[in-house]
Amino acid sequence: MNKSNFKWKRTLPCLLLIVIVAAVTTGSSFAAGTIYVSTQGNDTWNGLAATYDPATGNGPKATIQNAIDTVTDNGTVSVAAGTYYENLYINKDIYLIGAGPDSTTIDGIQKNSVIRLFGSTMEPFNQFALTVNGFTLTNGNATWGGGIYNYGGILFLINTKITNNRATNGGGLYNSGTASADSATIITGNIPDNVYGYPITPINSGDISQDVIPSVSPSG
């Protein structure tokens, strides 16, 4: 037998194994770019499907925070209709999408801000970007930002309602970063004020990085 042919036949299965492993790894990484959440979910599931599939073991998370902690940076957390009793902490670039403000509610249970968004204090300074699309944020209670506390982050609000929240400053939104909202976003009925800090600017197409919020057609 030709020695070069023999070496090739021995090497080929190894090469195929490497290709298969790479494909599986790439597929898993891509899939982790979207994590699903449902009131019927379970935080022990991987979040890779909107409903549980016993054949694959894929299924939605039960809590939005668990999904945020799981999803890759610049990823999407897709939340099904329902009410979620949580106080969210954001420290990465996230696209948070619900089924609409009439269908998907995050209730802060008067424990803290409904959402806290922070810019990183590490050097070089990185402003985390958050898009909230299709939610009602309510029942938050905090010193800063009952609905959303935006401390140095980049915030986009699309078709979202922020109402019935309370804080010492910024009942609806405390904004010390940048915040933009589309015309379908409503911030109303918060105590003692709706927005505190830097003003909200209208969203236009030039404001939005598609790396952070894919497949969004902003209105303005």
Secondary structure as UniProt FT lines:
FT   HELIX           3..31
FT   TURN            32..33
FT   STRAND          34..37
FT   TURN            39..40
FT   TURN            43..44
FT   TURN            54..57
FT   HELIX           64..70
FT   TURN            73..74
FT   STRAND          75..79
FT   STRAND          82..85
FT   STRAND          88..90
FT   STRAND          94..97
FT   TURN            101..103
FT   STRAND          104..107
FT   TURN            109..111
FT   STRAND          115..118
FT   STRAND          129..133
FT   STRAND          136..138
FT   STRAND          141..144
FT   STRAND          148..151
FT   STRAND          154..158
FT   STRAND          161..163
FT   STRAND          166..169
FT   STRAND          173..175
FT   STRAND          178..181
FT   TURN            183..184
FT   STRAND          186..188
FT   STRAND          195..197
FT   STRAND          201..202
FT   HELIX           205..207
FT   TURN            210..212
FT   TURN            214..215
//
